[in-house]
């Protein structure tokens, strides 16, 4: 009797493979992001994927969805650990741990990588997702706040994402936040019985979170809630007015949204979110979010430095971006005919690679037809064919797989001939031709 087939294993729900073909789009996105942040003076920082759980509980805050429901936390050798749900807390921890404030007056830090939140998977929402983010520590703004928002708008423009909307708000500093909390509780308490269970629970614990609720039962109470902008103190107001004046002068489009709160507790003063409305984006249209977290470094045991940052979701950026993939990197295929040709084909492949051309040598051989079929599967534009007769004469056949033109040339002319074919335009099919 045949042995049972081993059971097939699958990726964890909400955690996706990124296959060749897609990875090229990631590289293109990452290259633009890196170029934009480089020209703004950010330098990359890489922090561990796993951090002590209290780092996230203390910075993101109890009563938030991330801390209460979504963290991948575990205990390893008695130490509570969490796979990072975001990057800001880790960057601030590293900033404090390495006393970066003693080494530079302002730190402009960039990071990129996977983050983990156990949310319900949907289009644009995964459990392992990728962020690119920037954090600036040591600058009170509002100049840097305006520059950051302007940089983000320019970044999405360069990525070809049209139809982005920038929402800004101010949460004020500690005093304002506490005052607004009281005003908000006074508004929500009489409406308690009309609210969702989650929001009822949050009135006592974390009332600002109610404003973030998507539950239909909460929408009326949110729409009628008092505006935080009405309770800003003089300093907060000056800061927010300063930010708006700068954005106006820069011509950066934005909309003030006084009910914008975000799912993390560390924010104070400037808050912003960029939403997209096009491409393949569905309901998860928050492309990027950020804000000021002036109190956090001190709360985590560090110096009292002001700070601001943002993170963009890379999966969502890809959904919003136009697909401009080309076959530019498709390999040149070397097709050896017969055993004797294989060694020569490997040498020819080496010559092309040394010249910087992506090349695959079909050293397992086969018929010409089979090898050209493989070239098509790779999306190759050029095949180089060589058999006994070509070897004896020191020549190769260069085939343009788009036009079917073929030229025989001395091996010494191979590189320039292949480059010539790759650079030549592919003729559009004549009407009535092709499938
Ligand atoms: P966040 O709003 O939680 O902020 O996440 C930033 C972005 O990450 C979102 O706008 C979204 O594009 C993407 N994102 C979040 N969760 C998911 C998910 N489950 N699936 C796919 N994409 C997702 C932060 O994380 C803050 N650390 C941003 C920040 C930096 N604030 C100050 N500095």
Boltz pocket constraint, residues with backbone or C-beta under 6 A from the ligand:
constraints:
  - pocket:
      binder: B
      contacts: [[A, 85], [A, 86], [A, 87], [A, 88], [A, 117], [A, 119], [A, 124], [A, 125], [A, 126], [A, 127], [A, 128], [A, 129], [A, 130], [A, 131], [A, 133], [A, 134], [A, 135], [A, 262], [A, 263], [A, 264], [A, 274], [A, 286], [A, 287], [A, 288], [A, 289], [A, 290], [A, 291], [A, 292], [A, 293], [A, 308], [A, 309], [A, 310], [A, 311], [A, 312], [A, 313], [A, 314], [A, 315], [A, 316]]
      max_distance: 6.0
